[in-house]
Amino acid sequence: MNEWERCITAAQGYVELGLHEEARAELARLPEELHERPDVLEVSVLCLMHDHAWAEALEVARRLCVVEPDQPGGYIHTAFCLHELGRTAEALQVLASGPPALRTKPVYYYNLGCYLARLGQEDQALRLLKQSFEMDGGLRRDARHDPDLSSLRQKLEML
């Protein structure tokens, strides 16, 4: 492992630990030509999302979609940033246009459910949320505190 790979691996580890400043410091050491690598873009977007810098995170997430068009991460992040910017209908379009690999991710169904709930499409939202819970039971716990799902709180208990 060379020095740059070590920096990237360290930055990824720091993000997993919630140490975003340390992750940024590792990324700052990288030469400019490495900043468009998918793994670097992923860490960058996660740091920006942690800071609620939604517009900047959206830019980076969109670049990730271009660099890795067959991978789900960029699409999930792009949609989430759009939703946080109040552009939920666009977020749904991004997920609909994403690669087939998206449909293997529980967070895809969870986020779709959240976005549809915010748009008032509760029945469809509940179906998607149920699917996400079946794929990853931990998401059920998250749903109990998710502000996007406040209108569905009682119905979620029955899923």
C-alpha positions as CSV (number, residue, x, y, z in Angstrom):
1,M,0.0,0.0,0.0
2,N,1.5,3.3,-1.0
3,E,1.2,6.6,0.9
4,W,-1.9,7.8,-1.0
5,E,-3.8,4.6,-0.6
6,R,-3.0,4.7,3.1
7,C,-4.5,8.2,3.3
8,I,-7.7,7.1,1.5
9,T,-8.0,4.0,3.7
10,A,-7.5,6.2,6.8
11,A,-10.1,8.7,5.6
12,Q,-12.6,5.9,5.0
13,G,-12.0,4.6,8.5
14,Y,-12.3,8.0,10.1
15,V,-15.7,8.5,8.3
16,E,-16.9,5.1,9.7
17,L,-15.9,6.3,13.2
18,G,-17.7,9.6,12.7
19,L,-14.4,11.5,12.7
20,H,-15.0,13.7,9.7
21,E,-12.4,16.4,10.4
22,E,-9.7,13.7,10.5
23,A,-11.1,12.3,7.3
24,R,-10.8,15.7,5.6
25,A,-7.3,16.1,6.8
26,E,-6.3,12.8,5.2
27,L,-8.0,13.8,1.9
28,A,-6.3,17.2,2.0
29,R,-2.9,15.4,1.8
30,L,-3.8,13.8,-1.6
31,P,-2.6,15.2,-4.9
32,E,-5.3,16.9,-6.9
33,E,-5.3,14.2,-9.6
34,L,-6.6,11.7,-7.0
35,H,-9.6,13.8,-6.0
36,E,-11.8,12.3,-8.7
37,R,-11.3,8.7,-7.6
38,P,-14.6,7.1,-6.6
39,D,-13.4,6.2,-3.1
40,V,-12.2,9.8,-2.6
41,L,-15.4,11.3,-3.9
42,E,-17.4,8.9,-1.6
43,V,-15.5,10.1,1.5
44,S,-15.8,13.7,0.4
45,V,-19.6,13.5,-0.1
46,L,-20.0,11.8,3.3
47,C,-18.1,14.6,5.0
48,L,-20.1,17.3,3.3
49,M,-23.4,15.5,4.1
50,H,-22.3,15.3,7.8
51,D,-21.9,19.1,7.7
52,H,-25.3,19.5,6.1
53,A,-23.5,21.2,3.2
54,W,-26.2,19.9,0.9
55,A,-25.5,21.9,-2.3
56,E,-21.8,21.1,-2.2
57,A,-22.5,17.5,-1.4
58,L,-24.9,17.3,-4.3
59,E,-22.1,18.5,-6.7
60,V,-19.8,15.8,-5.4
61,A,-22.5,13.1,-5.4
62,R,-23.3,13.9,-9.0
63,R,-19.6,13.5,-10.0
64,L,-19.6,10.2,-8.2
65,C,-22.6,9.1,-10.5
66,V,-20.5,10.1,-13.6
67,V,-17.4,8.3,-12.4
68,E,-19.2,5.2,-11.3
69,P,-22.5,5.0,-13.2
70,D,-23.1,1.4,-12.4
71,Q,-22.7,1.8,-8.6
72,P,-25.6,2.8,-6.3
73,G,-23.7,5.1,-3.9
74,G,-23.7,8.2,-6.0
75,Y,-27.4,7.9,-6.8
76,I,-28.4,7.4,-3.2
77,H,-26.3,10.4,-2.1
78,T,-27.5,12.6,-4.9
79,A,-31.1,11.8,-4.1
80,F,-30.6,12.4,-0.4
81,C,-29.0,15.8,-1.0
82,L,-31.9,16.8,-3.4
83,H,-34.4,15.7,-0.7
84,E,-32.6,17.7,1.9
85,L,-32.6,20.7,-0.4
86,G,-36.5,20.4,-0.7
87,R,-36.3,18.9,-4.1
88,T,-37.9,15.5,-3.2
89,A,-39.6,14.9,-6.6
90,E,-36.2,15.2,-8.3
91,A,-34.7,12.8,-5.7
92,L,-37.3,10.2,-6.8
93,Q,-36.3,10.8,-10.5
94,V,-32.6,10.2,-9.6
95,L,-33.4,6.9,-7.9
96,A,-35.6,5.9,-10.8
97,S,-32.8,6.6,-13.3
98,G,-30.1,4.8,-11.3
99,P,-28.4,1.4,-12.1
100,P,-30.0,-1.9,-11.4
101,A,-27.6,-2.4,-8.4
102,L,-29.7,0.2,-6.5
103,R,-32.5,-2.3,-6.2
104,T,-30.3,-4.6,-4.1
105,K,-29.8,-2.0,-1.4
106,P,-32.3,-1.7,1.6
107,V,-31.6,2.0,1.9
108,Y,-32.9,2.5,-1.7
109,Y,-36.3,1.2,-0.6
110,Y,-36.1,3.0,2.7
111,N,-35.3,6.4,1.1
112,L,-38.0,5.9,-1.5
113,G,-40.5,5.3,1.3
114,C,-39.3,8.4,3.1
115,Y,-39.6,10.6,0.0
116,L,-43.0,9.3,-0.9
117,A,-44.2,9.8,2.6
118,R,-43.1,13.4,2.4
119,L,-45.0,13.7,-0.8
120,G,-48.2,12.3,0.8
121,Q,-48.1,8.9,-1.0
122,E,-48.5,7.0,2.2
123,D,-49.7,3.6,0.9
124,Q,-46.8,3.3,-1.5
125,A,-44.4,4.6,1.1
126,L,-45.5,1.9,3.6
127,R,-45.0,-0.9,1.0
128,L,-41.5,0.3,0.2
129,L,-40.6,0.7,3.9
130,K,-41.8,-2.8,4.7
131,Q,-39.6,-4.1,1.9
132,S,-36.6,-2.2,3.4
133,F,-37.3,-3.6,6.8
134,E,-37.4,-7.2,5.4
135,M,-34.0,-6.6,3.8
136,D,-32.5,-4.9,6.9
137,G,-34.2,-5.0,10.2
138,G,-32.1,-2.2,11.6
139,L,-33.9,0.3,9.4
140,R,-37.1,-0.3,11.4
141,R,-35.4,1.3,14.4
142,D,-34.3,4.2,12.3
143,A,-37.8,4.7,11.0
144,R,-39.1,5.3,14.6
145,H,-37.1,8.5,14.8
146,D,-37.1,9.7,11.2
147,P,-38.8,13.0,10.8
148,D,-39.8,12.2,7.2
149,L,-42.0,9.4,8.6
150,S,-43.7,11.3,11.3
151,S,-47.1,11.0,9.5
152,L,-46.7,7.2,9.4
153,R,-45.5,6.6,12.9
154,Q,-48.6,4.5,14.0
155,K,-48.8,2.6,10.8
156,L,-45.1,1.7,10.9
157,E,-45.7,-0.1,14.2
158,M,-48.0,-2.5,12.4
159,L,-45.5,-3.4,9.7
